[in-house]
């Protein structure tokens, strides 16, 4: 394997990872921002108030996006194994 092949594999891996995690991180950021605004307006500064809504929102988004994530991971794995077979010769 050449360094270019390894760099391409690493780049594709990072792009796939960022693509799959973007919805989860986006939901966590939006929920955190909404709760932060609520805490600022209501003067409630309880640290545990932000934890549970974020967990439930991220879990819900994960369950909603799971079929899509599995398709992305499957296609990445199939492409990776196909490319490795081509480069191993």
C-alpha positions as a printed NumPy array, in Angstrom:
array([[  0.   ,   0.   ,   0.   ],
       [  1.176,   3.434,  -0.839],
       [  0.899,   6.46 ,   1.434],
       [ -1.696,   7.931,  -0.942],
       [ -3.988,   4.933,  -0.458],
       [ -3.682,   5.131,   3.322],
       [ -4.34 ,   8.886,   3.226],
       [ -7.435,   8.337,   1.08 ],
       [ -8.734,   5.639,   3.417],
       [ -8.182,   7.898,   6.434],
       [ -9.862,  10.842,   4.707],
       [-12.892,   8.741,   3.773],
       [-13.095,   7.407,   7.332],
       [-13.065,  10.88 ,   8.855],
       [-15.629,  12.198,   6.362],
       [-17.947,   9.276,   7.084],
       [-17.554,   9.741,  10.831],
       [-18.276,  13.466,  10.669],
       [-21.262,  12.862,   8.388],
       [-22.776,  10.35 ,  10.807],
       [-22.161,  12.386,  13.954],
       [-23.342,  15.746,  12.596],
       [-27.066,  15.193,  13.314],
       [-26.379,  14.035,  16.874],
       [-24.052,  16.918,  17.638],
       [-26.438,  19.39 ,  16.037],
       [-29.343,  18.228,  18.197],
       [-27.193,  18.356,  21.335],
       [-26.088,  21.883,  20.462],
       [-29.627,  23.122,  19.749],
       [-31.075,  21.575,  22.911],
       [-28.185,  22.926,  24.982],
       [-28.684,  26.401,  23.541],
       [-32.434,  26.309,  24.212],
       [-31.92 ,  25.187,  27.794],
       [-29.196,  27.793,  28.28 ],
       [-31.555,  30.519,  27.105],
       [-34.279,  29.166,  29.398],
       [-31.881,  29.16 ,  32.344],
       [-30.771,  32.717,  31.611],
       [-34.343,  33.99 ,  31.356],
       [-35.642,  32.17 ,  34.426],
       [-32.506,  32.601,  36.582],
       [-32.435,  28.869,  37.286],
       [-28.786,  27.826,  37.27 ],
       [-29.038,  24.133,  38.001],
       [-26.284,  22.118,  36.309],
       [-28.296,  18.902,  36.165],
       [-31.14 ,  20.582,  34.249],
       [-29.216,  20.437,  30.981],
       [-28.143,  16.806,  31.209],
       [-31.381,  14.816,  30.888],
       [-32.98 ,  16.737,  27.987],
       [-29.748,  16.486,  25.995],
       [-29.494,  12.75 ,  26.638],
       [-33.086,  12.13 ,  25.573],
       [-32.799,  14.381,  22.512],
       [-29.579,  12.737,  21.328],
       [-30.977,   9.253,  22.007],
       [-34.137,  10.081,  20.061],
       [-32.145,  11.462,  17.156],
       [-29.881,   8.41 ,  17.231],
       [-32.87 ,   6.073,  17.02 ],
       [-34.379,   8.202,  14.239],
       [-31.131,   8.233,  12.21 ],
       [-30.071,   4.645,  12.941],
       [-31.217,   3.129,   9.601],
       [-29.468,   5.912,   7.691],
       [-26.296,   5.492,   9.778],
       [-26.294,   1.747,   9.174],
       [-26.598,   2.312,   5.405],
       [-23.687,   4.767,   5.511],
       [-21.517,   2.378,   7.549],
       [-22.39 ,  -0.577,   5.325],
       [-21.59 ,   1.263,   2.11 ],
       [-18.33 ,   2.571,   3.591],
       [-17.306,  -0.932,   4.68 ],
       [-18.184,  -2.489,   1.316],
       [-16.236,   0.231,  -0.513],
       [-13.276,  -0.124,   1.841],
       [-13.082,  -3.891,   1.46 ],
       [-13.442,  -3.58 ,  -2.321],
       [-10.633,  -1.031,  -2.443],
       [ -8.396,  -3.146,  -0.187],
       [ -8.859,  -6.151,  -2.436],
       [ -7.879,  -4.006,  -5.422],
       [ -4.761,  -2.592,  -3.731],
       [ -3.538,  -5.818,  -2.147],
       [ -2.349,  -7.171,  -5.514]])
